Amino acid sequence: MDPSKKKRLLFVHSTGPTHVHGRDKASKAKIRRHIMEDIGKSRRKPQRNPQFMIEMPFWSQDPLSVLEQQWGMDSFLAYGITLLGSEGKRFFGNADALPPEGFSFPFAFTSSAFLRHFKAIFSDQSILKAIHRQSSARIKVVALESALGTITCIEAAMANPSFDPAIGDRVVYAILSIICYNLLEMDLDQARVHLEGLNLLIAVRGGMQSLKGNNELRLMIFWVDVMTCLLFDTRPRYPLPQDLIPAMSQTDPSNGLPLSLLRIMAAVTDTKDPQLAHIPACVTGLNAIATIIESELTTRGDSLWKDEIFLGLRINPLAHLLFDHPVRSTRFSSPLDQALASIRLGVIVWIICVKRMYRSWPGSRMAYVPELLDSLSTQSSTASNTSEDILSVNLWLSVLCGVASCHGSRERKAAVSLIVYNLQQLNNKEWSESMMDVRKMPWISSFEAPLAEVRRDVQCLRVLQ
């Protein structure tokens, strides 16, 4: 017990009578002061704005006991604690050049009491940095213990012979929370295991139809499904929730696209490979998304990147369409088919670039960039008379590779070489003129900062040549 809260006793030494009226004046005064002091303390008002000095995050004292008492039933606890640690790691470096890596799952903040309670911490850099500096090792331990506890609860619920489908939604929430934790930790093998478990549970319950009345849960599954498609290059496990997807603008989505790209899309009827027939719809969809994002950036500025649900509801359906029509080859005999395959990869790279901006991509920054560079290199080495339309599109795709790749990386060097090659093939166009054409393709102003870095690399290479 706190010493300040112990019962204070007064011992009075008296050689005279012990009756209250017979005590000497000094003893009576001492007793009176003792009693009045306690009365004064009990009447004293508490401080209006008490200040607490917290030397360490709360879990540093006794991690599991505190968390289990307060948040033990929160299935998103493992994800939430790991997210606190990863955010602190981001801010621990150069605050002026924050890396956008991470996986912010927006529905966790509505489903998790833990994340709702500590939401304000995510905007306080000093606390986040202190958490990472003082507790990064403890965070991993607490998160892992919490995840294992959640998995135990899931297994116990599903192994119960009298498993009630009515509580199945809570089990689905719990499995999704573990998958989010795995994705944030980039433990992809474990994520695959839990994805299979989720798929089995939903199938046993009667498919996605059994979740028709729970729109938030359906969106959570859709989010995770699209994310794992992008990470593992697999087909979606679940159908697109059409009734939850906002309608796009009624204007022509191809409006504003350059003729070079429009002519390639119009020629799709001539393609001999049906697996590429969906590419024009993906390009027009991407152009519509770029228009929406650019309009919102004009209105909202960078605060747009904090609205993960708004952006995800526009971008994820396009990713779902792309991966619902898998292309299993990157080498095609026809220049048109090879160009279409490159465009498909370019759309994926574009999506990942934007997902990184609103912190919804836990994977590598350069995912799919090597495959796209390989496809573009194949075109440049095998096609002797490449059309100007394909060259213009390839320039856009090469620039996307440069924007998506890290400075000094092998991928950046390959992208810069391809940019220079395409500029030469397009009658040695100047950079500014060429970029005017690139910006007519699906493009957003947020690509301009990394583009400036790519431009310097291109200028250096052209000088050397």
Summary of the structure (lengths in Angstrom):
residues: 465
radius of gyration: 30.8
end to end distance: 78.6
largest distance: 121.3
contacts: 1351
relative contact order: 0.07
helix: 70%
strand: 1%
